[in-house]
């Protein structure tokens, strides 16, 4: 399966090598799987759990144990910050 | 003062011109900052008089380790709020804490009313009350530059001032601190205006010798490393709090178009990244902060149709982008900065102003008010007219705008639309529609701010879990108590994770205060108790608060909220407050 991943702000640094110049997202091929859970994806991308706020699949917010399918677009956001 | 066993309080009476300096040993029981300021407010205020009566005081205070450790940069202002009629508490960075320290004052108490417009200069050697008639009517940026040119003391000085909104007693007028920082919330600017005080300059040159430099340097270096090398603070420097715009919108927690939605379809256009790309020109820091979270954006404005352009620079932050962007349907960065500039010039609180304008747009659309009253065809997204309306509020050009200047609760009660006038206990809502944590947190918080107890943070961490009322109340109250401690030192809350109890004790030891954890908890509780007593004396009761229905109609990031559940949580919190009020304060004897 192939999905598109968009990482926001501070989360980008964990996958620097995957981003092409001036692009905010990258395509990710996952061999031998028809679907993958959201929290599996976060682990796969080596992003520490405490830095992840939430994620959307095709612009709809989802729980961590929801499945991602071929062709989906995933956005992963850092935790909200304020004073 | 460092290594002293007293708090040095400067008292200024604007009616009599009398100046007095007190050395108060007893105030050490409140550590400094919000603790000392709360006690001084309680001593000096009169609960039977209106907030803008000349006998009501303004208190400024700094903390026990202000400016000599990283990110301990803020000053607290306390007063009786003309917006809510109860506890007024607001914080600002800039250079004020640094200059108060070097002028030798832990706290400043201003009472009385000047006979004519005045500004006050404070130095280590004295206070002068000067004629400000020539400055009356000036925008807050202009008066800052005039005083800068007229007065001595470049460098170690801070100039705080009001704009036309404060002069005209607008209930949510702000006080501008050193151009890009503000005492924003709850209407300190109007209290300045009620005393005919346009500005205050504080200059300080006193040396601050550090007896045990080795220990100090070791502690400073450790904290500096944590602040500058850890991930925690980097976020604030890089994109800053505007990085919240997109995730909050995607989660459904970004108040949009007068909270008719929690998602803004143009969030991407007003995101932190969009501002960085389109407008960001520099980042600045408060004195004593190695982070630099103040983001300055620039936009072009035509002098008039067919004429040249001027470049305007204004500070931006998440709260401003929410209140004057998504909340008003403004879908581009230049438009948001355009409205921020109007709010700045007039000296208003951005959040309150945005929420009031949100009500006005909807009230006009529903026919509750007329275009004759609004003068302009006010509507969501029309940032040019919205900015004009900001001028009209500050000037109180007619009865409607004067009423809008009294806050959304006042105006919605008078004209209608209470259920979509988005305030919590009289204070306009913050930019987090995230769940029970944010809503009830602001309701029960001492100053009705998202910063009292960070309820939004609880919502975020517990988003996928079943609501646990007890756990939420525990969180809110313990966070409120801990923040009383942080605000008694007046650590910038962005650095709250760096300043653990262990680090706080280390810092205090360096300035001659060797306290146990237990003593610190006692101090924090004492401060909250004082604040609760003030609120009670001013007639506030959690049970009396009636929240607008829209909070329960528009889904949050954790789904739709139930009004009865919100009330239940708030009532449980109120019960816990009564317990705190009834507790015997045994440990205060150690300080007497």
Interface residues (C-beta under 8 A of the other chain):
Chain A: X8 X9 X10 X51 X53 X54 X56 X59 X61 X63 X64 X75 X77 X78 X79 X80 X81 X82 X83
Chain B: X231 X234 X235 X236 X238 X239 X241 X243 X244 X246 X247 X248 X250 X251 X252 X272 X273 X318 X432 X434 X450 X451 X454 X456 X457 X460 X463 X464 X492 X493 X494 X496 X557
